[in-house]
Amino acid sequence: MKSLPLYKQIQQDIRRMITIGKLREGDRIPSEKELADTYHVSQITSKNALIGLMEEGLLVRMQGKGTFVAKQQEHATFEVYKEEWNGLNARSGRIGLILPTMKTKVDQRFLNYIEKYASQYGFELMLRITRESQEEESKVISAFLQQGVDGIIIFPVENEMYNDSILRLSLDRFPLVLIDRFLKEVKTYSVSSDNINGTCEAVSGLLDKGHHSIAFISPEITNSVTDERAQGFEQAYLQRGQSIDKNIWCLLPLDTIVSGQAEDSILQFLRDNPHITAVFTANTELCGYTFRAACQLNKAIPNDLELITFDPPDLPGVSYIRQNEDEMCKVTLQLLLEQIEGKYEATRTIVPVTVIWNK
């Protein structure tokens, strides 16, 4: 994965500190030299970073004193749009939905329920797909704002870095709900499944069945979903006082998955670890690859290798954790409407899941 330009990393860190309250209005920002020393960059790079934030209206420079976080009224980024949605009579009646993909039935169910509840609340739904591109995600957010939507629902892309555009929406309190994933340390509205307890219950069930060599197959832990599912896996072992063999954790780089090499990697992983008797996969895509890899190794599911994953995989003999997409989408629209009507109390909502064992 390509890293951000150095000046953008500085900008992103400053935005994040403002968003989470570590930097407040009137606080002094480190000087160009201090930033250059901290980030090991030239002063030209740190200067460009600060100039960009000043052009956005986020920072203000006072001659002879330094650079400071601007007062709220000086934040100009979304002022034109605030007039659009700040009141019932000015509403457009449209909300934006940003999805990273439409590859799975889970994606389709989320779209179905969001459209259902958006319609019930009298909103027209505008859909855009980012294809897991953070650059495209930013472009779509900008386009929605220019079109004058009343609020935005976002499934953030898989990425270890926060998207600047989402941080700015949160900072300016534009009506926004993140669904499925959330941004750590950033105060905003979000709705997600109970990934920790769901995974813990699933792995505990495998341990109860007598499995000792349980593999964990997941994308790299780069966001809240993969992180919480890894936590749930660990919690199942900790509750029993058992040690975890992380040598049988297969964490696949996002580039490997996107390039179509995941199935080969999983096949080699299973071949190298023939003692594995059960596998938890973080999503249905990886479950499908694991299922096919097991078949190539002549392992019968579930007798030779038991599989469990998040979301119905539509594969024989595979257990799964069912998310309550209907409830998640219902709550998402309620929270978005709450903000559109002028209330703002950022909260994270966690929706219970159900483990469905193969019979």
C-alpha beads as a LAMMPS data file, in Angstrom:
LAMMPS data file: protein, C-alpha beads

359 atoms
358 bonds

1 atom types
1 bond types

-500.0 500.0 xlo xhi
-500.0 500.0 ylo yhi
-500.0 500.0 zlo zhi

Masses

1 110.0

Atoms # bond

1 1 1 0.000 0.000 0.000
2 1 1 1.355 3.422 -0.933
3 1 1 2.006 5.762 1.973
4 1 1 0.704 9.320 2.072
5 1 1 3.024 12.180 1.063
6 1 1 4.824 13.496 4.138
7 1 1 3.076 16.871 4.142
8 1 1 -0.310 15.109 4.055
9 1 1 0.703 12.934 7.029
10 1 1 1.423 16.093 9.009
11 1 1 -1.924 17.600 7.954
12 1 1 -3.796 14.431 8.824
13 1 1 -2.244 14.235 12.290
14 1 1 -3.129 17.873 13.020
15 1 1 -6.722 17.370 11.819
16 1 1 -7.062 14.249 13.962
17 1 1 -5.769 16.043 17.084
18 1 1 -8.280 18.836 16.523
19 1 1 -11.090 16.345 15.944
20 1 1 -10.423 14.394 19.154
21 1 1 -9.900 17.558 21.201
22 1 1 -6.144 17.352 21.811
23 1 1 -5.877 20.663 19.986
24 1 1 -8.577 23.257 20.601
25 1 1 -9.496 26.664 19.223
26 1 1 -6.698 29.109 19.952
27 1 1 -4.084 26.420 20.695
28 1 1 -0.671 27.013 19.179
29 1 1 0.517 24.602 16.498
30 1 1 4.205 23.549 16.557
31 1 1 6.405 25.737 14.374
32 1 1 7.623 24.712 10.925
33 1 1 11.007 23.830 12.446
34 1 1 9.449 21.841 15.292
35 1 1 7.293 19.878 12.845
36 1 1 10.283 19.313 10.560
37 1 1 12.282 17.885 13.477
38 1 1 9.382 15.718 14.681
39 1 1 8.596 14.227 11.265
40 1 1 12.194 14.227 9.979
41 1 1 11.285 16.334 6.952
42 1 1 12.491 19.606 5.478
43 1 1 11.035 22.904 6.662
44 1 1 9.660 23.405 3.157
45 1 1 7.550 20.261 3.638
46 1 1 6.254 21.331 7.065
47 1 1 5.587 24.849 5.764
48 1 1 3.523 23.478 2.865
49 1 1 1.535 21.349 5.311
50 1 1 0.633 24.379 7.436
51 1 1 -0.157 26.553 4.428
52 1 1 -2.608 23.929 3.167
53 1 1 -4.413 23.843 6.521
54 1 1 -4.534 27.636 6.631
55 1 1 -6.051 27.721 3.141
56 1 1 -8.756 25.357 4.409
57 1 1 -9.488 27.774 7.248
58 1 1 -8.473 25.245 9.892
59 1 1 -5.415 27.181 11.090
60 1 1 -4.590 30.891 11.282
61 1 1 -1.149 32.511 11.392
62 1 1 -0.493 35.506 13.642
63 1 1 2.549 37.533 12.658
64 1 1 5.340 37.202 15.194
65 1 1 3.359 34.798 17.397
66 1 1 2.954 31.574 15.454
67 1 1 0.213 29.402 13.969
68 1 1 -2.966 28.610 15.886
69 1 1 -6.153 26.555 15.581
70 1 1 -8.712 28.877 14.017
71 1 1 -11.895 29.881 15.773
72 1 1 -14.953 27.876 14.731
73 1 1 -16.439 30.756 12.752
74 1 1 -13.260 30.852 10.675
75 1 1 -13.765 27.250 9.480
76 1 1 -15.095 27.870 5.983
77 1 1 -15.008 24.368 4.537
78 1 1 -18.675 23.467 4.869
79 1 1 -20.298 26.811 5.648
80 1 1 -22.038 26.983 2.294
81 1 1 -23.491 23.539 2.879
82 1 1 -24.537 24.223 6.466
83 1 1 -26.956 26.811 5.160
84 1 1 -28.401 24.096 2.924
85 1 1 -29.186 21.609 5.692
86 1 1 -29.569 23.801 8.783
87 1 1 -33.340 23.763 8.953
88 1 1 -36.352 21.819 7.732
89 1 1 -37.352 24.188 4.922
90 1 1 -33.885 24.109 3.345
91 1 1 -33.606 20.319 3.092
92 1 1 -32.918 18.732 -0.257
93 1 1 -34.624 15.456 0.645
94 1 1 -31.524 13.511 -0.476
95 1 1 -28.974 11.506 1.480
96 1 1 -25.780 9.992 0.158
97 1 1 -24.664 6.382 0.662
98 1 1 -21.030 5.428 0.044
99 1 1 -20.182 1.712 -0.222
100 1 1 -16.681 0.302 -0.814
101 1 1 -17.948 -2.634 -2.923
102 1 1 -21.051 -4.457 -4.077
103 1 1 -19.401 -7.877 -4.328
104 1 1 -21.307 -9.812 -1.690
105 1 1 -24.866 -10.548 -0.636
106 1 1 -24.087 -8.724 2.620
107 1 1 -23.429 -5.536 0.626
108 1 1 -26.719 -6.042 -1.165
109 1 1 -28.630 -6.535 2.085
110 1 1 -27.180 -3.352 3.557
111 1 1 -28.191 -1.426 0.440
112 1 1 -31.688 -2.923 0.527
113 1 1 -32.345 -2.006 4.165
114 1 1 -30.819 1.472 3.931
115 1 1 -33.014 2.234 0.917
116 1 1 -36.022 0.830 2.784
117 1 1 -35.592 3.087 5.820
118 1 1 -34.475 6.108 3.801
119 1 1 -37.720 5.822 1.845
120 1 1 -39.752 5.510 5.046
121 1 1 -38.248 8.777 6.291
122 1 1 -38.989 10.443 2.967
123 1 1 -35.449 10.630 1.597
124 1 1 -34.155 9.892 -1.872
125 1 1 -31.017 7.707 -1.700
126 1 1 -27.980 8.555 -3.810
127 1 1 -25.525 5.636 -4.096
128 1 1 -21.835 5.684 -4.979
129 1 1 -19.307 2.803 -4.880
130 1 1 -15.636 3.559 -4.136
131 1 1 -14.171 0.145 -5.017
132 1 1 -12.066 0.333 -1.849
133 1 1 -10.300 3.503 -3.065
134 1 1 -9.769 6.174 -0.433
135 1 1 -9.129 8.724 -3.182
136 1 1 -12.482 7.888 -4.759
137 1 1 -14.123 8.062 -1.320
138 1 1 -12.917 11.662 -0.952
139 1 1 -14.143 12.576 -4.429
140 1 1 -17.585 11.120 -3.722
141 1 1 -17.883 13.000 -0.417
142 1 1 -17.010 16.245 -2.213
143 1 1 -19.527 15.508 -4.976
144 1 1 -22.312 14.789 -2.475
145 1 1 -21.623 18.057 -0.672
146 1 1 -21.720 20.007 -3.916
147 1 1 -25.045 18.371 -4.783
148 1 1 -26.460 19.481 -1.446
149 1 1 -27.317 16.212 0.312
150 1 1 -28.829 16.471 3.807
151 1 1 -26.541 13.790 5.247
152 1 1 -24.128 11.003 4.320
153 1 1 -23.847 7.335 5.319
154 1 1 -20.371 5.887 4.787
155 1 1 -18.927 2.386 4.881
156 1 1 -15.253 3.467 5.148
157 1 1 -12.762 1.749 2.852
158 1 1 -10.213 -0.747 4.187
159 1 1 -7.280 1.479 5.109
160 1 1 -4.968 2.021 8.044
161 1 1 -5.094 5.813 7.644
162 1 1 -8.105 7.982 8.364
163 1 1 -9.621 9.698 5.342
164 1 1 -9.146 13.454 5.663
165 1 1 -12.571 14.094 4.146
166 1 1 -14.314 12.019 6.832
167 1 1 -12.335 13.792 9.541
168 1 1 -13.481 17.149 8.188
169 1 1 -17.118 16.043 8.069
170 1 1 -16.829 15.017 11.724
171 1 1 -15.061 18.223 12.670
172 1 1 -17.758 20.355 11.051
173 1 1 -20.567 18.197 12.468
174 1 1 -22.069 17.558 9.075
175 1 1 -24.824 14.893 9.409
176 1 1 -22.842 11.674 9.068
177 1 1 -23.070 8.056 10.201
178 1 1 -20.297 5.522 9.696
179 1 1 -21.675 2.009 9.361
180 1 1 -19.899 -1.333 9.864
181 1 1 -16.626 0.404 10.812
182 1 1 -15.703 3.291 13.087
183 1 1 -12.731 5.591 13.476
184 1 1 -10.808 5.134 16.701
185 1 1 -10.399 8.269 18.816
186 1 1 -12.602 10.280 16.459
187 1 1 -15.899 11.377 17.963
188 1 1 -18.641 10.735 15.420
189 1 1 -21.802 8.711 14.928
190 1 1 -21.253 5.056 14.021
191 1 1 -23.189 1.791 13.911
192 1 1 -21.459 -1.578 13.863
193 1 1 -21.993 -5.223 14.736
194 1 1 -20.798 -6.756 17.996
195 1 1 -17.650 -8.105 16.387
196 1 1 -15.836 -8.902 19.630
197 1 1 -18.542 -10.947 21.337
198 1 1 -19.637 -12.597 18.090
199 1 1 -16.132 -13.813 17.306
200 1 1 -15.528 -14.816 20.921
201 1 1 -18.688 -16.944 20.966
202 1 1 -17.775 -18.592 17.654
203 1 1 -14.216 -19.457 18.672
204 1 1 -15.396 -20.574 22.131
205 1 1 -17.780 -22.945 20.365
206 1 1 -14.900 -24.437 18.384
207 1 1 -12.880 -24.869 21.582
208 1 1 -15.878 -26.548 23.235
209 1 1 -15.935 -29.016 20.359
210 1 1 -12.363 -30.026 21.163
211 1 1 -10.479 -28.053 18.523
212 1 1 -7.025 -26.964 19.669
213 1 1 -5.408 -25.806 16.429
214 1 1 -7.757 -23.035 15.290
215 1 1 -6.489 -20.738 12.546
216 1 1 -7.452 -17.085 12.147
217 1 1 -7.585 -15.911 8.521
218 1 1 -8.187 -12.208 8.011
219 1 1 -7.137 -9.169 6.023
220 1 1 -4.357 -7.211 7.673
221 1 1 -5.617 -5.599 10.864
222 1 1 -6.010 -2.084 9.467
223 1 1 -9.473 -1.031 10.659
224 1 1 -11.945 -1.425 13.494
225 1 1 -13.659 -4.525 12.055
226 1 1 -10.546 -6.661 11.652
227 1 1 -9.162 -5.364 14.944
228 1 1 -12.301 -6.252 16.914
229 1 1 -12.591 -9.694 15.341
230 1 1 -8.974 -10.377 16.282
231 1 1 -9.759 -9.195 19.828
232 1 1 -12.743 -11.553 19.988
233 1 1 -10.571 -14.466 18.890
234 1 1 -8.030 -13.708 21.628
235 1 1 -10.766 -13.212 24.230
236 1 1 -12.092 -16.758 23.686
237 1 1 -8.689 -18.168 24.644
238 1 1 -8.107 -15.735 27.504
239 1 1 -11.431 -16.674 29.107
240 1 1 -10.187 -20.272 29.299
241 1 1 -6.651 -19.378 30.330
242 1 1 -5.323 -21.032 27.166
243 1 1 -2.428 -19.755 25.088
244 1 1 -2.925 -18.725 21.458
245 1 1 -0.742 -20.059 18.667
246 1 1 -0.361 -17.008 16.454
247 1 1 1.825 -19.008 14.090
248 1 1 -1.484 -20.151 12.619
249 1 1 -2.786 -16.623 12.112
250 1 1 -2.858 -15.801 8.395
251 1 1 -3.134 -12.020 7.964
252 1 1 -3.286 -11.171 4.283
253 1 1 -2.088 -7.805 2.924
254 1 1 -4.859 -5.888 1.167
255 1 1 -2.803 -5.846 -2.032
256 1 1 -2.728 -9.650 -1.983
257 1 1 -6.526 -9.825 -1.740
258 1 1 -7.171 -7.146 -4.374
259 1 1 -4.721 -8.744 -6.828
260 1 1 -6.473 -12.127 -6.620
261 1 1 -3.611 -13.942 -4.878
262 1 1 -5.416 -14.618 -1.596
263 1 1 -6.591 -18.130 -2.466
264 1 1 -3.058 -19.247 -3.382
265 1 1 -1.717 -17.754 -0.143
266 1 1 -4.359 -19.550 1.933
267 1 1 -3.708 -22.828 0.087
268 1 1 -0.017 -22.597 0.924
269 1 1 -0.839 -21.645 4.530
270 1 1 -3.046 -24.732 5.001
271 1 1 -0.480 -26.922 3.262
272 1 1 2.228 -25.663 5.633
273 1 1 0.010 -26.263 8.687
274 1 1 -1.680 -29.670 8.223
275 1 1 -2.417 -29.909 11.965
276 1 1 -5.091 -27.168 11.755
277 1 1 -8.546 -28.625 12.454
278 1 1 -10.676 -25.455 12.410
279 1 1 -10.546 -22.016 10.819
280 1 1 -12.244 -18.724 11.658
281 1 1 -12.305 -16.341 8.693
282 1 1 -13.042 -12.643 9.102
283 1 1 -15.370 -12.435 6.089
284 1 1 -17.158 -14.494 3.450
285 1 1 -14.691 -13.675 0.690
286 1 1 -11.825 -15.273 2.620
287 1 1 -14.116 -18.102 3.700
288 1 1 -14.751 -18.953 0.057
289 1 1 -11.033 -19.013 -0.691
290 1 1 -10.400 -21.194 2.374
291 1 1 -13.172 -23.598 1.402
292 1 1 -11.759 -24.052 -2.105
293 1 1 -8.209 -24.406 -0.784
294 1 1 -9.365 -27.113 1.646
295 1 1 -11.075 -28.964 -1.215
296 1 1 -7.829 -28.877 -3.212
297 1 1 -6.114 -30.518 -0.230
298 1 1 -8.879 -33.167 -0.077
299 1 1 -10.047 -31.966 3.341
300 1 1 -13.768 -32.600 3.914
301 1 1 -15.790 -29.752 5.452
302 1 1 -16.552 -29.929 8.382
303 1 1 -15.176 -33.402 9.243
304 1 1 -11.518 -32.731 8.400
305 1 1 -11.593 -28.957 8.686
306 1 1 -14.368 -26.987 10.405
307 1 1 -15.009 -23.467 9.095
308 1 1 -16.880 -20.552 10.624
309 1 1 -17.051 -17.015 9.267
310 1 1 -18.865 -13.700 9.523
311 1 1 -22.033 -13.591 7.374
312 1 1 -23.731 -16.463 5.513
313 1 1 -21.214 -17.945 3.033
314 1 1 -23.723 -20.191 1.222
315 1 1 -21.249 -23.058 1.435
316 1 1 -22.134 -26.591 2.604
317 1 1 -21.030 -27.489 6.107
318 1 1 -19.880 -23.967 7.042
319 1 1 -21.129 -22.216 10.198
320 1 1 -21.416 -18.443 10.364
321 1 1 -22.127 -15.338 12.438
322 1 1 -25.227 -13.497 11.288
323 1 1 -25.241 -9.715 11.486
324 1 1 -28.563 -7.945 11.982
325 1 1 -28.346 -5.729 8.894
326 1 1 -31.990 -4.662 9.219
327 1 1 -31.494 -3.264 12.729
328 1 1 -28.141 -1.688 11.844
329 1 1 -29.672 0.202 8.918
330 1 1 -32.747 1.222 10.888
331 1 1 -30.593 2.717 13.663
332 1 1 -28.312 4.368 11.082
333 1 1 -31.211 6.276 9.510
334 1 1 -32.554 7.262 12.937
335 1 1 -29.169 8.683 13.939
336 1 1 -28.776 10.504 10.645
337 1 1 -32.226 12.070 10.956
338 1 1 -31.401 13.135 14.515
339 1 1 -28.443 15.144 13.214
340 1 1 -30.366 16.590 10.265
341 1 1 -32.939 17.892 12.743
342 1 1 -30.227 19.718 14.678
343 1 1 -29.254 17.371 17.516
344 1 1 -25.632 16.297 17.842
345 1 1 -24.459 13.833 20.491
346 1 1 -21.957 11.588 18.749
347 1 1 -22.360 7.983 19.788
348 1 1 -21.254 4.515 18.797
349 1 1 -24.065 1.933 18.569
350 1 1 -23.205 -1.780 18.711
351 1 1 -25.796 -4.237 17.369
352 1 1 -25.833 -7.868 18.651
353 1 1 -25.081 -10.788 16.321
354 1 1 -26.136 -14.462 16.255
355 1 1 -23.913 -17.506 15.787
356 1 1 -25.472 -20.084 13.438
357 1 1 -23.871 -23.531 13.744
358 1 1 -23.927 -25.956 10.854
359 1 1 -26.000 -29.024 11.679

Bonds

1 1 1 2
2 1 2 3
3 1 3 4
4 1 4 5
5 1 5 6
6 1 6 7
7 1 7 8
8 1 8 9
9 1 9 10
10 1 10 11
11 1 11 12
12 1 12 13
13 1 13 14
14 1 14 15
15 1 15 16
16 1 16 17
17 1 17 18
18 1 18 19
19 1 19 20
20 1 20 21
21 1 21 22
22 1 22 23
23 1 23 24
24 1 24 25
25 1 25 26
26 1 26 27
27 1 27 28
28 1 28 29
29 1 29 30
30 1 30 31
31 1 31 32
32 1 32 33
33 1 33 34
34 1 34 35
35 1 35 36
36 1 36 37
37 1 37 38
38 1 38 39
39 1 39 40
40 1 40 41
41 1 41 42
42 1 42 43
43 1 43 44
44 1 44 45
45 1 45 46
46 1 46 47
47 1 47 48
48 1 48 49
49 1 49 50
50 1 50 51
51 1 51 52
52 1 52 53
53 1 53 54
54 1 54 55
55 1 55 56
56 1 56 57
57 1 57 58
58 1 58 59
59 1 59 60
60 1 60 61
61 1 61 62
62 1 62 63
63 1 63 64
64 1 64 65
65 1 65 66
66 1 66 67
67 1 67 68
68 1 68 69
69 1 69 70
70 1 70 71
71 1 71 72
72 1 72 73
73 1 73 74
74 1 74 75
75 1 75 76
76 1 76 77
77 1 77 78
78 1 78 79
79 1 79 80
80 1 80 81
81 1 81 82
82 1 82 83
83 1 83 84
84 1 84 85
85 1 85 86
86 1 86 87
87 1 87 88
88 1 88 89
89 1 89 90
90 1 90 91
91 1 91 92
92 1 92 93
93 1 93 94
94 1 94 95
95 1 95 96
96 1 96 97
97 1 97 98
98 1 98 99
99 1 99 100
100 1 100 101
101 1 101 102
102 1 102 103
103 1 103 104
104 1 104 105
105 1 105 106
106 1 106 107
107 1 107 108
108 1 108 109
109 1 109 110
110 1 110 111
111 1 111 112
112 1 112 113
113 1 113 114
114 1 114 115
115 1 115 116
116 1 116 117
117 1 117 118
118 1 118 119
119 1 119 120
120 1 120 121
121 1 121 122
122 1 122 123
123 1 123 124
124 1 124 125
125 1 125 126
126 1 126 127
127 1 127 128
128 1 128 129
129 1 129 130
130 1 130 131
131 1 131 132
132 1 132 133
133 1 133 134
134 1 134 135
135 1 135 136
136 1 136 137
137 1 137 138
138 1 138 139
139 1 139 140
140 1 140 141
141 1 141 142
142 1 142 143
143 1 143 144
144 1 144 145
145 1 145 146
146 1 146 147
147 1 147 148
148 1 148 149
149 1 149 150
150 1 150 151
151 1 151 152
152 1 152 153
153 1 153 154
154 1 154 155
155 1 155 156
156 1 156 157
157 1 157 158
158 1 158 159
159 1 159 160
160 1 160 161
161 1 161 162
162 1 162 163
163 1 163 164
164 1 164 165
165 1 165 166
166 1 166 167
167 1 167 168
168 1 168 169
169 1 169 170
170 1 170 171
171 1 171 172
172 1 172 173
173 1 173 174
174 1 174 175
175 1 175 176
176 1 176 177
177 1 177 178
178 1 178 179
179 1 179 180
180 1 180 181
181 1 181 182
182 1 182 183
183 1 183 184
184 1 184 185
185 1 185 186
186 1 186 187
187 1 187 188
188 1 188 189
189 1 189 190
190 1 190 191
191 1 191 192
192 1 192 193
193 1 193 194
194 1 194 195
195 1 195 196
196 1 196 197
197 1 197 198
198 1 198 199
199 1 199 200
200 1 200 201
201 1 201 202
202 1 202 203
203 1 203 204
204 1 204 205
205 1 205 206
206 1 206 207
207 1 207 208
208 1 208 209
209 1 209 210
210 1 210 211
211 1 211 212
212 1 212 213
213 1 213 214
214 1 214 215
215 1 215 216
216 1 216 217
217 1 217 218
218 1 218 219
219 1 219 220
220 1 220 221
221 1 221 222
222 1 222 223
223 1 223 224
224 1 224 225
225 1 225 226
226 1 226 227
227 1 227 228
228 1 228 229
229 1 229 230
230 1 230 231
231 1 231 232
232 1 232 233
233 1 233 234
234 1 234 235
235 1 235 236
236 1 236 237
237 1 237 238
238 1 238 239
239 1 239 240
240 1 240 241
241 1 241 242
242 1 242 243
243 1 243 244
244 1 244 245
245 1 245 246
246 1 246 247
247 1 247 248
248 1 248 249
249 1 249 250
250 1 250 251
251 1 251 252
252 1 252 253
253 1 253 254
254 1 254 255
255 1 255 256
256 1 256 257
257 1 257 258
258 1 258 259
259 1 259 260
260 1 260 261
261 1 261 262
262 1 262 263
263 1 263 264
264 1 264 265
265 1 265 266
266 1 266 267
267 1 267 268
268 1 268 269
269 1 269 270
270 1 270 271
271 1 271 272
272 1 272 273
273 1 273 274
274 1 274 275
275 1 275 276
276 1 276 277
277 1 277 278
278 1 278 279
279 1 279 280
280 1 280 281
281 1 281 282
282 1 282 283
283 1 283 284
284 1 284 285
285 1 285 286
286 1 286 287
287 1 287 288
288 1 288 289
289 1 289 290
290 1 290 291
291 1 291 292
292 1 292 293
293 1 293 294
294 1 294 295
295 1 295 296
296 1 296 297
297 1 297 298
298 1 298 299
299 1 299 300
300 1 300 301
301 1 301 302
302 1 302 303
303 1 303 304
304 1 304 305
305 1 305 306
306 1 306 307
307 1 307 308
308 1 308 309
309 1 309 310
310 1 310 311
311 1 311 312
312 1 312 313
313 1 313 314
314 1 314 315
315 1 315 316
316 1 316 317
317 1 317 318
318 1 318 319
319 1 319 320
320 1 320 321
321 1 321 322
322 1 322 323
323 1 323 324
324 1 324 325
325 1 325 326
326 1 326 327
327 1 327 328
328 1 328 329
329 1 329 330
330 1 330 331
331 1 331 332
332 1 332 333
333 1 333 334
334 1 334 335
335 1 335 336
336 1 336 337
337 1 337 338
338 1 338 339
339 1 339 340
340 1 340 341
341 1 341 342
342 1 342 343
343 1 343 344
344 1 344 345
345 1 345 346
346 1 346 347
347 1 347 348
348 1 348 349
349 1 349 350
350 1 350 351
351 1 351 352
352 1 352 353
353 1 353 354
354 1 354 355
355 1 355 356
356 1 356 357
357 1 357 358
358 1 358 359
